[in-house]
Amino acid sequence: MPVQKSRRTPSTRGKRRVHDRLAKPALSIDPQSGETHLRHRITPDGFYRGKRVIEKPVESEGEE
């Protein structure tokens, strides 16, 4: 059974673990609407890079 030759110091252990943290998602602000959204994705209002790419459906209140 393998046995380590010498004990790892907390400093060495920390150097190895420094890259294990989770990265925060990259966010962008749309220049047209000012909304914050994930990179390379459209905003909830349908804008991408300042241009409207998807029209939101018109919500009617009285139809039922």
PDB file of N, CA, C, O and CB in Angstrom:
ATOM      1  N   MET A   1       0.837  -1.181   0.000  1.00  0.00           N
ATOM      2  CA  MET A   1       0.000   0.000   0.000  1.00  0.00           C
ATOM      3  C   MET A   1       0.884   1.247   0.000  1.00  0.00           C
ATOM      4  O   MET A   1       1.844   1.320   0.767  1.00  0.00           O
ATOM      5  CB  MET A   1      -0.954  -0.003   1.216  1.00  0.00           C
ATOM      6  N   PRO A   2       0.572   2.228  -0.850  1.00  0.00           N
ATOM      7  CA  PRO A   2       1.428   3.420  -0.915  1.00  0.00           C
ATOM      8  C   PRO A   2       1.296   4.294   0.329  1.00  0.00           C
ATOM      9  O   PRO A   2       0.208   4.479   0.874  1.00  0.00           O
ATOM     10  CB  PRO A   2       1.090   4.239  -2.152  1.00  0.00           C
ATOM     11  N   VAL A   3       2.418   4.814   0.749  1.00  0.00           N
ATOM     12  CA  VAL A   3       2.473   5.703   1.904  1.00  0.00           C
ATOM     13  C   VAL A   3       3.267   6.935   1.494  1.00  0.00           C
ATOM     14  O   VAL A   3       4.329   6.822   0.882  1.00  0.00           O
ATOM     15  CB  VAL A   3       3.117   4.993   3.153  1.00  0.00           C
ATOM     16  N   GLN A   4       2.751   8.109   1.833  1.00  0.00           N
ATOM     17  CA  GLN A   4       3.452   9.331   1.428  1.00  0.00           C
ATOM     18  C   GLN A   4       4.776   9.462   2.166  1.00  0.00           C
ATOM     19  O   GLN A   4       4.911   9.028   3.310  1.00  0.00           O
ATOM     20  CB  GLN A   4       2.577  10.569   1.689  1.00  0.00           C
ATOM     21  N   LYS A   5       5.753  10.068   1.492  1.00  0.00           N
ATOM     22  CA  LYS A   5       7.084  10.190   2.065  1.00  0.00           C
ATOM     23  C   LYS A   5       7.131  11.284   3.124  1.00  0.00           C
ATOM     24  O   LYS A   5       7.753  11.117   4.173  1.00  0.00           O
ATOM     25  CB  LYS A   5       8.105  10.473   0.973  1.00  0.00           C
ATOM     26  N   SER A   6       6.470  12.408   2.844  1.00  0.00           N
ATOM     27  CA  SER A   6       6.447  13.501   3.818  1.00  0.00           C
ATOM     28  C   SER A   6       5.098  14.215   3.735  1.00  0.00           C
ATOM     29  O   SER A   6       4.387  14.145   2.732  1.00  0.00           O
ATOM     30  CB  SER A   6       7.622  14.503   3.566  1.00  0.00           C
ATOM     31  N   ARG A   7       4.783  14.888   4.806  1.00  0.00           N
ATOM     32  CA  ARG A   7       3.492  15.561   4.925  1.00  0.00           C
ATOM     33  C   ARG A   7       3.433  16.799   4.022  1.00  0.00           C
ATOM     34  O   ARG A   7       4.409  17.538   3.895  1.00  0.00           O
ATOM     35  CB  ARG A   7       3.231  15.956   6.389  1.00  0.00           C
ATOM     36  N   ARG A   8       2.270  17.009   3.401  1.00  0.00           N
ATOM     37  CA  ARG A   8       2.053  18.207   2.592  1.00  0.00           C
ATOM     38  C   ARG A   8       1.738  19.388   3.495  1.00  0.00           C
ATOM     39  O   ARG A   8       0.915  19.266   4.403  1.00  0.00           O
ATOM     40  CB  ARG A   8       0.913  17.988   1.573  1.00  0.00           C
ATOM     41  N   THR A   9       2.366  20.509   3.268  1.00  0.00           N
ATOM     42  CA  THR A   9       2.103  21.696   4.077  1.00  0.00           C
ATOM     43  C   THR A   9       0.799  22.338   3.634  1.00  0.00           C
ATOM     44  O   THR A   9       0.360  22.128   2.504  1.00  0.00           O
ATOM     45  CB  THR A   9       3.267  22.705   3.972  1.00  0.00           C
ATOM     46  N   PRO A  10       0.172  23.120   4.512  1.00  0.00           N
ATOM     47  CA  PRO A  10      -1.054  23.829   4.105  1.00  0.00           C
ATOM     48  C   PRO A  10      -0.828  24.774   2.922  1.00  0.00           C
ATOM     49  O   PRO A  10      -1.732  24.992   2.115  1.00  0.00           O
ATOM     50  CB  PRO A  10      -1.609  24.619   5.282  1.00  0.00           C
ATOM     51  N   SER A  11       0.368  25.328   2.826  1.00  0.00           N
ATOM     52  CA  SER A  11       0.683  26.225   1.715  1.00  0.00           C
ATOM     53  C   SER A  11       0.653  25.470   0.378  1.00  0.00           C
ATOM     54  O   SER A  11       0.066  25.948  -0.593  1.00  0.00           O
ATOM     55  CB  SER A  11       2.067  26.876   1.930  1.00  0.00           C
ATOM     56  N   THR A  12       1.275  24.310   0.333  1.00  0.00           N
ATOM     57  CA  THR A  12       1.305  23.504  -0.887  1.00  0.00           C
ATOM     58  C   THR A  12      -0.095  23.015  -1.239  1.00  0.00           C
ATOM     59  O   THR A  12      -0.484  23.005  -2.407  1.00  0.00           O
ATOM     60  CB  THR A  12       2.261  22.309  -0.724  1.00  0.00           C
ATOM     61  N   ARG A  13      -0.849  22.607  -0.215  1.00  0.00           N
ATOM     62  CA  ARG A  13      -2.224  22.173  -0.440  1.00  0.00           C
ATOM     63  C   ARG A  13      -3.057  23.308  -1.024  1.00  0.00           C
ATOM     64  O   ARG A  13      -3.855  23.082  -1.934  1.00  0.00           O
ATOM     65  CB  ARG A  13      -2.851  21.671   0.869  1.00  0.00           C
ATOM     66  N   GLY A  14      -2.883  24.526  -0.513  1.00  0.00           N
ATOM     67  CA  GLY A  14      -3.622  25.675  -1.016  1.00  0.00           C
ATOM     68  C   GLY A  14      -3.260  26.032  -2.443  1.00  0.00           C
ATOM     69  O   GLY A  14      -4.125  26.441  -3.217  1.00  0.00           O
ATOM     70  N   LYS A  15      -1.990  25.884  -2.802  1.00  0.00           N
ATOM     71  CA  LYS A  15      -1.558  26.168  -4.179  1.00  0.00           C
ATOM     72  C   LYS A  15      -2.227  25.223  -5.175  1.00  0.00           C
ATOM     73  O   LYS A  15      -2.546  25.613  -6.298  1.00  0.00           O
ATOM     74  CB  LYS A  15      -0.029  26.053  -4.296  1.00  0.00           C
ATOM     75  N   ARG A  16      -2.434  23.988  -4.753  1.00  0.00           N
ATOM     76  CA  ARG A  16      -3.084  23.018  -5.624  1.00  0.00           C
ATOM     77  C   ARG A  16      -4.572  23.320  -5.750  1.00  0.00           C
ATOM     78  O   ARG A  16      -5.149  23.160  -6.825  1.00  0.00           O
ATOM     79  CB  ARG A  16      -2.874  21.597  -5.095  1.00  0.00           C
ATOM     80  N   ARG A  17      -5.197  23.758  -4.656  1.00  0.00           N
ATOM     81  CA  ARG A  17      -6.635  23.971  -4.636  1.00  0.00           C
ATOM     82  C   ARG A  17      -7.074  25.320  -5.170  1.00  0.00           C
ATOM     83  O   ARG A  17      -8.276  25.563  -5.278  1.00  0.00           O
ATOM     84  CB  ARG A  17      -7.132  23.815  -3.259  1.00  0.00           C
ATOM     85  N   VAL A  18      -6.170  26.188  -5.500  1.00  0.00           N
ATOM     86  CA  VAL A  18      -6.532  27.555  -5.873  1.00  0.00           C
ATOM     87  C   VAL A  18      -7.408  27.601  -7.131  1.00  0.00           C
ATOM     88  O   VAL A  18      -8.178  28.546  -7.303  1.00  0.00           O
ATOM     89  CB  VAL A  18      -5.271  28.382  -6.092  1.00  0.00           C
ATOM     90  N   HIS A  19      -7.307  26.618  -7.994  1.00  0.00           N
ATOM     91  CA  HIS A  19      -8.076  26.610  -9.235  1.00  0.00           C
ATOM     92  C   HIS A  19      -9.394  25.853  -9.117  1.00  0.00           C
ATOM     93  O   HIS A  19     -10.119  25.733 -10.105  1.00  0.00           O
ATOM     94  CB  HIS A  19      -7.253  26.010 -10.336  1.00  0.00           C
ATOM     95  N   ASP A  20      -9.717  25.344  -7.940  1.00  0.00           N
ATOM     96  CA  ASP A  20     -10.918  24.540  -7.762  1.00  0.00           C
ATOM     97  C   ASP A  20     -12.182  25.354  -7.534  1.00  0.00           C
ATOM     98  O   ASP A  20     -13.274  24.788  -7.490  1.00  0.00           O
ATOM     99  CB  ASP A  20     -10.725  23.615  -6.623  1.00  0.00           C
ATOM    100  N   ARG A  21     -12.061  26.654  -7.389  1.00  0.00           N
ATOM    101  CA  ARG A  21     -13.239  27.471  -7.105  1.00  0.00           C
ATOM    102  C   ARG A  21     -14.116  27.599  -8.352  1.00  0.00           C
ATOM    103  O   ARG A  21     -13.652  27.397  -9.474  1.00  0.00           O
ATOM    104  CB  ARG A  21     -12.819  28.867  -6.600  1.00  0.00           C
ATOM    105  N   LEU A  22     -15.380  27.934  -8.141  1.00  0.00           N
ATOM    106  CA  LEU A  22     -16.309  28.105  -9.251  1.00  0.00           C
ATOM    107  C   LEU A  22     -16.172  29.506  -9.828  1.00  0.00           C
ATOM    108  O   LEU A  22     -16.023  30.478  -9.088  1.00  0.00           O
ATOM    109  CB  LEU A  22     -17.760  27.845  -8.797  1.00  0.00           C
ATOM    110  N   ALA A  23     -16.222  29.603 -11.131  1.00  0.00           N
ATOM    111  CA  ALA A  23     -16.137  30.907 -11.794  1.00  0.00           C
ATOM    112  C   ALA A  23     -17.515  31.548 -11.838  1.00  0.00           C
ATOM    113  O   ALA A  23     -18.524  30.860 -11.994  1.00  0.00           O
ATOM    114  CB  ALA A  23     -15.557  30.767 -13.226  1.00  0.00           C
ATOM    115  N   LYS A  24     -17.555  32.864 -11.701  1.00  0.00           N
ATOM    116  CA  LYS A  24     -18.816  33.578 -11.809  1.00  0.00           C
ATOM    117  C   LYS A  24     -19.199  33.682 -13.283  1.00  0.00           C
ATOM    118  O   LYS A  24     -18.318  33.777 -14.137  1.00  0.00           O
ATOM    119  CB  LYS A  24     -18.718  34.988 -11.156  1.00  0.00           C
ATOM    120  N   PRO A  25     -20.489  33.666 -13.597  1.00  0.00           N
ATOM    121  CA  PRO A  25     -20.891  33.759 -14.996  1.00  0.00           C
ATOM    122  C   PRO A  25     -20.580  35.145 -15.569  1.00  0.00           C
ATOM    123  O   PRO A  25     -20.694  36.158 -14.878  1.00  0.00           O
ATOM    124  CB  PRO A  25     -22.388  33.449 -15.139  1.00  0.00           C
ATOM    125  N   ALA A  26     -20.187  35.168 -16.840  1.00  0.00           N
ATOM    126  CA  ALA A  26     -19.882  36.429 -17.511  1.00  0.00           C
ATOM    127  C   ALA A  26     -21.188  37.120 -17.883  1.00  0.00           C
ATOM    128  O   ALA A  26     -22.033  36.531 -18.557  1.00  0.00           O
ATOM    129  CB  ALA A  26     -18.999  36.195 -18.774  1.00  0.00           C
ATOM    130  N   LEU A  27     -21.355  38.359 -17.450  1.00  0.00           N
ATOM    131  CA  LEU A  27     -22.576  39.113 -17.708  1.00  0.00           C
ATOM    132  C   LEU A  27     -22.288  40.287 -18.617  1.00  0.00           C
ATOM    133  O   LEU A  27     -21.182  40.827 -18.619  1.00  0.00           O
ATOM    134  CB  LEU A  27     -23.202  39.597 -16.401  1.00  0.00           C
ATOM    135  N   SER A  28     -23.285  40.680 -19.388  1.00  0.00           N
ATOM    136  CA  SER A  28     -23.202  41.840 -20.261  1.00  0.00           C
ATOM    137  C   SER A  28     -24.402  42.742 -20.020  1.00  0.00           C
ATOM    138  O   SER A  28     -25.433  42.312 -19.503  1.00  0.00           O
ATOM    139  CB  SER A  28     -23.129  41.413 -21.742  1.00  0.00           C
ATOM    140  N   ILE A  29     -24.245  43.995 -20.405  1.00  0.00           N
ATOM    141  CA  ILE A  29     -25.345  44.952 -20.335  1.00  0.00           C
ATOM    142  C   ILE A  29     -25.703  45.325 -21.765  1.00  0.00           C
ATOM    143  O   ILE A  29     -24.851  45.781 -22.528  1.00  0.00           O
ATOM    144  CB  ILE A  29     -24.965  46.225 -19.483  1.00  0.00           C
ATOM    145  N   ASP A  30     -26.961  45.131 -22.121  1.00  0.00           N
ATOM    146  CA  ASP A  30     -27.421  45.446 -23.477  1.00  0.00           C
ATOM    147  C   ASP A  30     -27.428  46.958 -23.666  1.00  0.00           C
ATOM    148  O   ASP A  30     -27.985  47.673 -22.833  1.00  0.00           O
ATOM    149  CB  ASP A  30     -28.838  44.852 -23.740  1.00  0.00           C
ATOM    150  N   PRO A  31     -26.819  47.466 -24.750  1.00  0.00           N
ATOM    151  CA  PRO A  31     -26.770  48.924 -24.941  1.00  0.00           C
ATOM    152  C   PRO A  31     -28.134  49.545 -25.244  1.00  0.00           C
ATOM    153  O   PRO A  31     -28.357  50.714 -24.930  1.00  0.00           O
ATOM    154  CB  PRO A  31     -25.816  49.256 -26.062  1.00  0.00           C
ATOM    155  N   GLN A  32     -29.038  48.793 -25.840  1.00  0.00           N
ATOM    156  CA  GLN A  32     -30.342  49.341 -26.206  1.00  0.00           C
ATOM    157  C   GLN A  32     -31.289  49.402 -25.021  1.00  0.00           C
ATOM    158  O   GLN A  32     -31.880  50.447 -24.751  1.00  0.00           O
ATOM    159  CB  GLN A  32     -30.961  48.517 -27.312  1.00  0.00           C
ATOM    160  N   SER A  33     -31.438  48.297 -24.316  1.00  0.00           N
ATOM    161  CA  SER A  33     -32.420  48.239 -23.231  1.00  0.00           C
ATOM    162  C   SER A  33     -31.803  48.431 -21.855  1.00  0.00           C
ATOM    163  O   SER A  33     -32.523  48.728 -20.902  1.00  0.00           O
ATOM    164  CB  SER A  33     -33.145  46.924 -23.269  1.00  0.00           C
ATOM    165  N   GLY A  34     -30.475  48.269 -21.722  1.00  0.00           N
ATOM    166  CA  GLY A  34     -29.817  48.432 -20.436  1.00  0.00           C
ATOM    167  C   GLY A  34     -29.976  47.240 -19.513  1.00  0.00           C
ATOM    168  O   GLY A  34     -29.660  47.339 -18.327  1.00  0.00           O
ATOM    169  N   GLU A  35     -30.458  46.114 -20.025  1.00  0.00           N
ATOM    170  CA  GLU A  35     -30.664  44.920 -19.204  1.00  0.00           C
ATOM    171  C   GLU A  35     -29.378  44.125 -19.074  1.00  0.00           C
ATOM    172  O   GLU A  35     -28.557  44.103 -19.991  1.00  0.00           O
ATOM    173  CB  GLU A  35     -31.765  44.042 -19.799  1.00  0.00           C
ATOM    174  N   THR A  36     -29.205  43.475 -17.934  1.00  0.00           N
ATOM    175  CA  THR A  36     -28.083  42.583 -17.710  1.00  0.00           C
ATOM    176  C   THR A  36     -28.490  41.185 -18.151  1.00  0.00           C
ATOM    177  O   THR A  36     -29.577  40.709 -17.825  1.00  0.00           O
ATOM    178  CB  THR A  36     -27.638  42.598 -16.218  1.00  0.00           C
ATOM    179  N   HIS A  37     -27.594  40.530 -18.902  1.00  0.00           N
ATOM    180  CA  HIS A  37     -27.896  39.188 -19.412  1.00  0.00           C
ATOM    181  C   HIS A  37     -26.605  38.409 -19.543  1.00  0.00           C
ATOM    182  O   HIS A  37     -25.518  38.985 -19.491  1.00  0.00           O
ATOM    183  CB  HIS A  37     -28.637  39.253 -20.779  1.00  0.00           C
ATOM    184  N   LEU A  38     -26.719  37.085 -19.714  1.00  0.00           N
ATOM    185  CA  LEU A  38     -25.559  36.250 -19.944  1.00  0.00           C
ATOM    186  C   LEU A  38     -24.962  36.554 -21.312  1.00  0.00           C
ATOM    187  O   LEU A  38     -25.680  36.931 -22.238  1.00  0.00           O
ATOM    188  CB  LEU A  38     -25.929  34.767 -19.830  1.00  0.00           C
ATOM    189  N   ARG A  39     -23.659  36.391 -21.438  1.00  0.00           N
ATOM    190  CA  ARG A  39     -22.983  36.665 -22.702  1.00  0.00           C
ATOM    191  C   ARG A  39     -23.495  35.730 -23.796  1.00  0.00           C
ATOM    192  O   ARG A  39     -23.811  34.570 -23.533  1.00  0.00           O
ATOM    193  CB  ARG A  39     -21.458  36.517 -22.542  1.00  0.00           C
ATOM    194  N   HIS A  40     -23.574  36.238 -25.016  1.00  0.00           N
ATOM    195  CA  HIS A  40     -23.967  35.491 -26.206  1.00  0.00           C
ATOM    196  C   HIS A  40     -25.383  34.932 -26.111  1.00  0.00           C
ATOM    197  O   HIS A  40     -25.690  33.907 -26.720  1.00  0.00           O
ATOM    198  CB  HIS A  40     -22.995  34.365 -26.445  1.00  0.00           C
ATOM    199  N   ARG A  41     -26.235  35.594 -25.357  1.00  0.00           N
ATOM    200  CA  ARG A  41     -27.643  35.204 -25.259  1.00  0.00           C
ATOM    201  C   ARG A  41     -28.498  36.457 -25.314  1.00  0.00           C
ATOM    202  O   ARG A  41     -28.045  37.546 -24.960  1.00  0.00           O
ATOM    203  CB  ARG A  41     -27.922  34.400 -23.950  1.00  0.00           C
ATOM    204  N   ILE A  42     -29.732  36.298 -25.760  1.00  0.00           N
ATOM    205  CA  ILE A  42     -30.603  37.457 -25.874  1.00  0.00           C
ATOM    206  C   ILE A  42     -31.130  37.858 -24.502  1.00  0.00           C
ATOM    207  O   ILE A  42     -31.146  37.057 -23.568  1.00  0.00           O
ATOM    208  CB  ILE A  42     -31.765  37.168 -26.834  1.00  0.00           C
ATOM    209  N   THR A  43     -31.562  39.113 -24.397  1.00  0.00           N
ATOM    210  CA  THR A  43     -32.145  39.598 -23.150  1.00  0.00           C
ATOM    211  C   THR A  43     -33.590  39.101 -23.059  1.00  0.00           C
ATOM    212  O   THR A  43     -34.140  38.636 -24.057  1.00  0.00           O
ATOM    213  CB  THR A  43     -32.082  41.159 -23.068  1.00  0.00           C
ATOM    214  N   PRO A  44     -34.208  39.192 -21.887  1.00  0.00           N
ATOM    215  CA  PRO A  44     -35.614  38.776 -21.771  1.00  0.00           C
ATOM    216  C   PRO A  44     -36.559  39.582 -22.666  1.00  0.00           C
ATOM    217  O   PRO A  44     -37.642  39.105 -23.003  1.00  0.00           O
ATOM    218  CB  PRO A  44     -36.063  38.901 -20.331  1.00  0.00           C
ATOM    219  N   ASP A  45     -36.161  40.794 -23.052  1.00  0.00           N
ATOM    220  CA  ASP A  45     -36.996  41.605 -23.947  1.00  0.00           C
ATOM    221  C   ASP A  45     -36.777  41.280 -25.422  1.00  0.00           C
ATOM    222  O   ASP A  45     -37.485  41.814 -26.276  1.00  0.00           O
ATOM    223  CB  ASP A  45     -36.721  43.074 -23.712  1.00  0.00           C
ATOM    224  N   GLY A  46     -35.807  40.413 -25.743  1.00  0.00           N
ATOM    225  CA  GLY A  46     -35.597  39.990 -27.124  1.00  0.00           C
ATOM    226  C   GLY A  46     -34.511  40.764 -27.850  1.00  0.00           C
ATOM    227  O   GLY A  46     -34.478  40.733 -29.080  1.00  0.00           O
ATOM    228  N   PHE A  47     -33.619  41.460 -27.148  1.00  0.00           N
ATOM    229  CA  PHE A  47     -32.535  42.209 -27.783  1.00  0.00           C
ATOM    230  C   PHE A  47     -31.251  41.404 -27.767  1.00  0.00           C
ATOM    231  O   PHE A  47     -30.989  40.662 -26.820  1.00  0.00           O
ATOM    232  CB  PHE A  47     -32.323  43.554 -27.082  1.00  0.00           C
ATOM    233  N   TYR A  48     -30.444  41.547 -28.817  1.00  0.00           N
ATOM    234  CA  TYR A  48     -29.114  40.959 -28.884  1.00  0.00           C
ATOM    235  C   TYR A  48     -28.203  41.960 -29.561  1.00  0.00           C
ATOM    236  O   TYR A  48     -28.434  42.339 -30.709  1.00  0.00           O
ATOM    237  CB  TYR A  48     -29.123  39.595 -29.645  1.00  0.00           C
ATOM    238  N   ARG A  49     -27.165  42.392 -28.855  1.00  0.00           N
ATOM    239  CA  ARG A  49     -26.196  43.374 -29.338  1.00  0.00           C
ATOM    240  C   ARG A  49     -26.873  44.644 -29.823  1.00  0.00           C
ATOM    241  O   ARG A  49     -26.481  45.210 -30.843  1.00  0.00           O
ATOM    242  CB  ARG A  49     -25.361  42.780 -30.455  1.00  0.00           C
ATOM    243  N   GLY A  50     -27.892  45.097 -29.093  1.00  0.00           N
ATOM    244  CA  GLY A  50     -28.543  46.354 -29.404  1.00  0.00           C
ATOM    245  C   GLY A  50     -29.642  46.282 -30.445  1.00  0.00           C
ATOM    246  O   GLY A  50     -30.263  47.305 -30.735  1.00  0.00           O
ATOM    247  N   LYS A  51     -29.909  45.124 -31.017  1.00  0.00           N
ATOM    248  CA  LYS A  51     -30.950  44.979 -32.042  1.00  0.00           C
ATOM    249  C   LYS A  51     -32.013  44.013 -31.547  1.00  0.00           C
ATOM    250  O   LYS A  51     -31.708  43.030 -30.870  1.00  0.00           O
ATOM    251  CB  LYS A  51     -30.348  44.484 -33.390  1.00  0.00           C
ATOM    252  N   ARG A  52     -33.261  44.299 -31.888  1.00  0.00           N
ATOM    253  CA  ARG A  52     -34.349  43.395 -31.506  1.00  0.00           C
ATOM    254  C   ARG A  52     -34.343  42.211 -32.466  1.00  0.00           C
ATOM    255  O   ARG A  52     -34.451  42.383 -33.680  1.00  0.00           O
ATOM    256  CB  ARG A  52     -35.740  44.130 -31.524  1.00  0.00           C
ATOM    257  N   VAL A  53     -34.216  41.005 -31.907  1.00  0.00           N
ATOM    258  CA  VAL A  53     -34.173  39.804 -32.732  1.00  0.00           C
ATOM    259  C   VAL A  53     -35.434  38.964 -32.579  1.00  0.00           C
ATOM    260  O   VAL A  53     -35.750  38.163 -33.459  1.00  0.00           O
ATOM    261  CB  VAL A  53     -32.956  38.974 -32.381  1.00  0.00           C
ATOM    262  N   ILE A  54     -36.162  39.135 -31.469  1.00  0.00           N
ATOM    263  CA  ILE A  54     -37.399  38.400 -31.252  1.00  0.00           C
ATOM    264  C   ILE A  54     -38.458  39.379 -30.778  1.00  0.00           C
ATOM    265  O   ILE A  54     -38.240  40.143 -29.837  1.00  0.00           O
ATOM    266  CB  ILE A  54     -37.202  37.245 -30.226  1.00  0.00           C
ATOM    267  N   GLU A  55     -39.600  39.347 -31.435  1.00  0.00           N
ATOM    268  CA  GLU A  55     -40.720  40.192 -31.018  1.00  0.00           C
ATOM    269  C   GLU A  55     -41.472  39.484 -29.898  1.00  0.00           C
ATOM    270  O   GLU A  55     -41.801  38.303 -30.011  1.00  0.00           O
ATOM    271  CB  GLU A  55     -41.674  40.508 -32.218  1.00  0.00           C
ATOM    272  N   LYS A  56     -41.739  40.207 -28.826  1.00  0.00           N
ATOM    273  CA  LYS A  56     -42.530  39.626 -27.737  1.00  0.00           C
ATOM    274  C   LYS A  56     -43.988  39.599 -28.157  1.00  0.00           C
ATOM    275  O   LYS A  56     -44.467  40.556 -28.765  1.00  0.00           O
ATOM    276  CB  LYS A  56     -42.349  40.429 -26.409  1.00  0.00           C
ATOM    277  N   PRO A  57     -44.705  38.526 -27.848  1.00  0.00           N
ATOM    278  CA  PRO A  57     -46.130  38.472 -28.198  1.00  0.00           C
ATOM    279  C   PRO A  57     -46.914  39.513 -27.385  1.00  0.00           C
ATOM    280  O   PRO A  57     -46.602  39.789 -26.227  1.00  0.00           O
ATOM    281  CB  PRO A  57     -46.702  37.043 -27.948  1.00  0.00           C
ATOM    282  N   VAL A  58     -47.914  40.066 -28.017  1.00  0.00           N
ATOM    283  CA  VAL A  58     -48.734  41.069 -27.359  1.00  0.00           C
ATOM    284  C   VAL A  58     -49.661  40.371 -26.361  1.00  0.00           C
ATOM    285  O   VAL A  58     -50.388  39.444 -26.717  1.00  0.00           O
ATOM    286  CB  VAL A  58     -49.550  41.895 -28.401  1.00  0.00           C
ATOM    287  N   GLU A  59     -49.624  40.820 -25.133  1.00  0.00           N
ATOM    288  CA  GLU A  59     -50.447  40.219 -24.088  1.00  0.00           C
ATOM    289  C   GLU A  59     -51.775  40.958 -24.030  1.00  0.00           C
ATOM    290  O   GLU A  59     -51.807  42.164 -23.786  1.00  0.00           O
ATOM    291  CB  GLU A  59     -49.727  40.258 -22.707  1.00  0.00           C
ATOM    292  N   SER A  60     -52.875  40.235 -24.256  1.00  0.00           N
ATOM    293  CA  SER A  60     -54.185  40.851 -24.162  1.00  0.00           C
ATOM    294  C   SER A  60     -54.814  40.500 -22.833  1.00  0.00           C
ATOM    295  O   SER A  60     -54.769  39.346 -22.407  1.00  0.00           O
ATOM    296  CB  SER A  60     -55.086  40.411 -25.321  1.00  0.00           C
ATOM    297  N   GLU A  61     -55.405  41.489 -22.171  1.00  0.00           N
ATOM    298  CA  GLU A  61     -55.937  41.281 -20.831  1.00  0.00           C
ATOM    299  C   GLU A  61     -57.358  40.737 -20.821  1.00  0.00           C
ATOM    300  O   GLU A  61     -57.691  39.939 -19.945  1.00  0.00           O
ATOM    301  CB  GLU A  61     -55.895  42.565 -20.072  1.00  0.00           C
ATOM    302  N   GLY A  62     -58.216  41.141 -21.769  1.00  0.00           N
ATOM    303  CA  GLY A  62     -59.622  40.810 -21.707  1.00  0.00           C
ATOM    304  C   GLY A  62     -60.050  39.558 -22.450  1.00  0.00           C
ATOM    305  O   GLY A  62     -61.220  39.186 -22.366  1.00  0.00           O
ATOM    306  N   GLU A  63     -59.175  38.900 -23.162  1.00  0.00           N
ATOM    307  CA  GLU A  63     -59.577  37.731 -23.949  1.00  0.00           C
ATOM    308  C   GLU A  63     -59.604  36.483 -23.087  1.00  0.00           C
ATOM    309  O   GLU A  63     -58.600  36.120 -22.475  1.00  0.00           O
ATOM    310  CB  GLU A  63     -58.632  37.528 -25.138  1.00  0.00           C
ATOM    311  N   GLU A  64     -60.768  35.821 -23.040  1.00  0.00           N
ATOM    312  CA  GLU A  64     -60.907  34.517 -22.400  1.00  0.00           C
ATOM    313  C   GLU A  64     -62.271  33.997 -22.578  1.00  0.00           C
ATOM    314  O   GLU A  64     -62.581  32.904 -22.105  1.00  0.00           O
ATOM    315  CB  GLU A  64     -60.578  34.581 -20.947  1.00  0.00           C
TER     316      GLU A  64
END
